[in-house]
Every structure is written in C-alpha cells, then in structure tokens.
Amino acid sequence: MQKMTTPLNKTDLETKKQLSLNSCKMQPSNDTIQLILRFAASYRAQPIAKNQFVEMFLN
C-alpha cells in the first residue's frame, strides 16, 4: 500500500489563515454572554401535547 499526498497550495494556506481570523471575530462579548445566560435561566418550554409546547418566561 502506498500513501499518496499532494502538497498544499498557497491558496490553501491563505484560506486557513482567514478561517482562523474569522473565528476570533465571532467571539461574543462578556456582556452578550451574560444576557444570553440571564434569558436562558428565565425561559421554560413545557410540552402539553404532541408537537405542542407552552413557553414561559419566569421573570
């Protein structure tokens, strides 16, 4: 058995760098995370029948 590989192109390396830079830009701020957690702590959905739910906000 032989393992066949191809060398990386210059565009492959540039794309990889761009993806890593984009992931840094998409990090939410601490304030945004706190707001999301506050909402998640007060939100509930209760099933009442098949495919039917009641949403509740516990504030």
Contact map, one row per residue, 1 for C-alpha under 8 A:
11100000000000000000000000000000000000000000000000000000000
11110000000000000000000000000000000000000000000000000000000
11111000000000000000000000000000000000000000000000000000000
01111100000000000000000000000000000000000000000000000000000
00111110000000000000000000000000000000000000000000000000000
00011111000000000000000000000000000000000000000000000000000
00001111100000000000000000000000000000000000000000000000000
00000111110110000000000000000000000000000000000000000000000
00000011111110000000000000000000000000000000000000000000000
00000001111111000000000000000000000000000000000000000000000
00000000111111100000000000000000000000000000000000000000000
00000001111111110000000000000000000000000000000000000000000
00000001111111111000000000000000000000000000000000000000000
00000000011111111100000000000000000000000000000000000000000
00000000001111111110000000000000000000000000000000000000000
00000000000111111111000000000000000000000000000000000000000
00000000000011111111100000000000000000000000000000000000000
00000000000001111111110000000000000000000000000000000000000
00000000000000111111111000000000000000000000000000000000000
00000000000000011111111100000000000000000000000000000000000
00000000000000001111111110000000000000000000000000000000000
00000000000000000111111111000000000000000000000000000000000
00000000000000000011111111100000000000000000000000000000000
00000000000000000001111111100000000000000000000000000000000
00000000000000000000111111100000000000000000000000000000000
00000000000000000000011111110000000000000000000000000000000
00000000000000000000001111111000000000000000000000000000000
00000000000000000000000001111101100000000000000000000000000
00000000000000000000000000111111100000000000000000000000000
00000000000000000000000000011111110000000000000000000000000
00000000000000000000000000001111111000000000000000000000000
00000000000000000000000000011111111100000000000000000000000
00000000000000000000000000011111111110000000000000000000000
00000000000000000000000000000111111111000000000000000000000
00000000000000000000000000000011111111100000000000000000000
00000000000000000000000000000001111111110000000000000000000
00000000000000000000000000000000111111111000000000000000000
00000000000000000000000000000000011111111100000000000000000
00000000000000000000000000000000001111111110000000000000000
00000000000000000000000000000000000111111110000000000000000
00000000000000000000000000000000000011111110000000000000000
00000000000000000000000000000000000001111111000000000000111
00000000000000000000000000000000000000111111100000000011110
00000000000000000000000000000000000000000111110000000011110
00000000000000000000000000000000000000000011111000001111000
00000000000000000000000000000000000000000001111100001111000
00000000000000000000000000000000000000000000111111111100000
00000000000000000000000000000000000000000000011111011100000
00000000000000000000000000000000000000000000001111111000000
00000000000000000000000000000000000000000000001111110000000
00000000000000000000000000000000000000000000001011111000000
00000000000000000000000000000000000000000000001111111100000
00000000000000000000000000000000000000000000111110111110000
00000000000000000000000000000000000000000000111100011111000
00000000000000000000000000000000000000000011110000001111100
00000000000000000000000000000000000000000011110000000111110
00000000000000000000000000000000000000000111000000000011111
00000000000000000000000000000000000000000111000000000001111
00000000000000000000000000000000000000000100000000000000111
